[in-house]
């Protein structure tokens, strides 16, 4: 069975989070956050874009970095998968 190609501008099913808005409010680039978290920019990018759920350790680092609770960063259903 052939796979259907995704339309160029069609959104994937992204996991909602508030990481981009928090990062932008701090006037930071993705690479800045990634370096502070001790990860690659690409890793942070896919979490921020909502295409990956962070590990428990990464979620804890995100909370500390942004000085927020997990509930402030991700919706309940995602938090259940993280913890």
C-alpha positions as CSV (number, residue, x, y, z in Angstrom):
1,X,0.0,0.0,0.0
2,X,1.4,3.4,-1.0
3,X,1.8,6.1,1.6
4,X,0.0,9.3,1.0
5,X,2.4,12.3,0.9
6,X,1.6,15.0,3.4
7,X,0.6,18.3,1.9
8,X,3.4,20.8,2.3
9,X,1.6,23.2,4.6
10,X,-0.7,20.6,6.3
11,X,-0.2,20.6,10.1
12,X,0.7,17.4,11.8
13,X,-1.1,16.5,14.9
14,X,0.9,18.5,17.4
15,X,0.9,18.2,21.1
16,X,-0.1,21.6,22.6
17,X,2.3,23.3,25.0
18,X,3.4,26.8,26.0
19,X,7.1,26.4,25.4
20,X,7.4,28.7,22.4
21,X,5.5,31.5,23.9
22,X,7.6,31.3,27.2
23,X,10.8,31.2,25.2
24,X,9.8,34.2,23.0
25,X,8.8,36.1,26.1
26,X,12.3,35.6,27.4
27,X,13.7,36.8,24.0
28,X,15.6,33.5,23.5
29,X,16.3,31.3,20.5
30,X,15.7,27.6,20.5
31,X,19.4,27.0,20.6
32,X,19.7,29.1,23.8
33,X,17.1,27.0,25.6
34,X,18.6,23.7,24.3
35,X,22.1,24.7,25.6
36,X,20.7,25.5,29.0
37,X,18.8,22.2,29.1
38,X,21.9,20.3,28.0
39,X,20.3,18.9,24.8
40,X,20.5,19.4,21.0
41,X,18.5,22.2,19.4
42,X,16.7,19.7,17.3
43,X,15.6,17.7,20.4
44,X,14.2,20.9,22.0
45,X,12.7,22.0,18.7
46,X,10.5,18.8,18.3
47,X,9.3,19.1,21.9
48,X,8.5,22.7,21.5
49,X,6.7,22.1,18.2
50,X,4.7,19.4,19.9
51,X,5.9,16.4,17.8
52,X,7.5,14.7,20.8
53,X,6.7,14.2,24.5
54,X,9.6,15.0,26.8
55,X,11.0,12.4,29.1
56,X,10.3,12.9,32.9
57,X,13.9,14.2,33.2
58,X,13.5,16.7,30.3
59,X,10.1,17.8,31.6
60,X,11.7,18.5,35.0
61,X,14.5,20.5,33.3
62,X,11.9,22.5,31.3
63,X,10.0,23.3,34.5
64,X,13.2,24.5,36.3
65,X,14.4,26.5,33.2
66,X,11.0,28.3,32.7
67,X,10.3,28.4,36.4
68,X,6.9,26.9,35.9
69,X,4.9,23.9,37.0
70,X,4.4,21.0,34.6
71,X,0.7,21.9,34.3
72,X,1.7,25.3,33.0
73,X,3.7,23.8,30.2
74,X,1.5,20.8,29.0
75,X,-2.1,19.7,29.1
76,X,-3.3,17.0,31.6
77,X,-3.3,14.1,29.1
78,X,0.4,14.8,28.2
79,X,1.4,15.1,31.8
80,X,-0.1,11.6,32.5
81,X,2.1,10.2,29.8
82,X,5.2,12.0,31.1
83,X,4.8,11.0,34.8
